[in-house]
C-alpha cells in the first residue's frame, strides 16, 4: 500500500489518467472508498447503500461537491427533507 488512508479516493482513481472534468471522478472515488471502508468494518449493504444515497442526494440538492459544502447547505438540505416528511401525510 502507498501509505494512503484506507478508503482514499487516490486508491480508487486510475493512475496516469487525466480527467477532463476531475470533480465527478473524485466524488465517485470518494464514495467508493467510503463504501469500501464501511465494508471492511463489516457493515452490510443495507447500511451502506442508504448512506451513499444520502450523500448523493445532498450533492444533487446543493449542486456542490462535498469539499464545497457549507454548514448552511447542510441546514437547507435538512430543512427541505424535514418539510417534505411533514407534508407527505397532508398530500394523502
N, C-alpha and C positions, 0 to 999 in steps of 0.2 A: 504494500500500500504506500501511497505517496506522502503520508503524513497529513492528509486532508481529514477533516472531521467526518465521521460516518454520516452519510446522507448528503454530503456536499454536492451541490449542482455540478461541480467540476468532475466528480466521479461518474456522472451520468452523461454529460455532454461528450460528444465525439471529439477526439483530439484532432488537431490540424484541420478543423472545419471552421471556415469563417462564415458566419450567418449574415445575410444582408439586413435582416431585422433581428438582432440578437435577443431583444426583450422577451418575445414569446418563447423562444427556445430556452432561455434561462428560467423563466417562470415554470414551464413544463418540467424542466430538470429539477427545479427546487421541489416541486410536488412529488415527483418520482422518488427523489432522495428521501423526502419526509415519509412517504409511504414505505420505503424500504426500512427506514429506522423503526417505524411502528411495527412492521412485520417481524423485525429482529427482536422486538420486545414481546413477541408472541401475541400481539393484538390480532384479532380476526378481521376479515374484510367487512363484516357487519359494523365494526367500529371505525375502521379506516376510511371506507368509502364516503360515509356522510361527512366526515371531517374535510375530505378533499372537495366534496361538492360545496360545502360551506365557503371554503376559501375561493373557489371558482365563482360562486355567486357574488361574493364581495368584490372580486375583480371586475365582474360584469357590471355590477351596480355602480361602482365608483369610476370605472373606465381607467383605473390605475393599477399598476403592479404593486405587490406588497412593499417593495422598497420605496414606494411613493406615498403610501398610506399615511394619513394623519389621524390623530385621535378623533377629530371632527368627522372624518369619513366613516370611522367605525361606529360612532354615535348615530350618524344619519342612517346607516345600514340597520342598526339595532332598532331605531325608531320605526323605520319603514316596515320591518318584519313584525314588530310588535303590533303596529297598526293593522297590518293585514290579518294577523291572527285574531284580533278583536273584531274585525269587520266581517270575517268569514261567516259566523253564525247569523249575522244580520242579513246577509245576502240570501240565505236559505229561506 
